[in-house]
Amino acid sequence: IMGCTEITMLIGQGDFDIPVFDTTRIHAEAAIDFALS
């Protein structure tokens, strides 16, 4: 069973006609921005 953090290992933007967002990356970058502010 693949969870949301593993999905990006199998699929990418090229697999879809609509935008795909890497939510793990988005959350990690937001956490870093918050920690550094």
Secondary structure per residue as TSV (DSSP state, phi and psi in degrees):
chain	resnum	aa	ss	phi	psi
A	1	I	-	360.0	125.4
A	2	M	-	-95.8	131.2
A	3	G	-	-95.7	178.1
A	4	C	H	-62.3	-27.4
A	5	T	H	-78.5	-19.5
A	6	E	H	-97.8	-17.4
A	7	I	H	-56.5	-40.4
A	8	T	H	-67.1	-11.8
A	9	M	H	-75.2	-22.1
A	10	L	H	-107.2	-29.8
A	11	I	-	-124.8	157.3
A	12	G	-	-145.8	-176.6
A	13	Q	G	-58.3	-33.9
A	14	G	G	-65.3	-14.8
A	15	D	G	-86.1	-5.8
A	16	F	-	-135.0	155.0
A	17	D	S	-91.6	-8.7
A	18	I	S	-114.0	160.0
A	19	P	-	-60.4	139.9
A	20	V	-	-115.5	131.5
A	21	F	-	-112.0	130.6
A	22	D	-	-84.4	93.5
A	23	T	H	-67.0	-28.0
A	24	T	H	-64.3	-45.4
A	25	R	H	-64.4	-43.1
A	26	I	H	-60.4	-45.5
A	27	H	H	-66.4	-41.0
A	28	A	H	-63.9	-43.7
A	29	E	H	-65.3	-38.5
A	30	A	H	-65.4	-39.1
A	31	A	H	-65.4	-40.8
A	32	I	H	-64.7	-46.5
A	33	D	H	-58.2	-42.9
A	34	F	H	-64.3	-44.9
A	35	A	H	-65.6	-32.9
A	36	L	H	-87.3	-8.8
A	37	S	-	-89.7	360.0
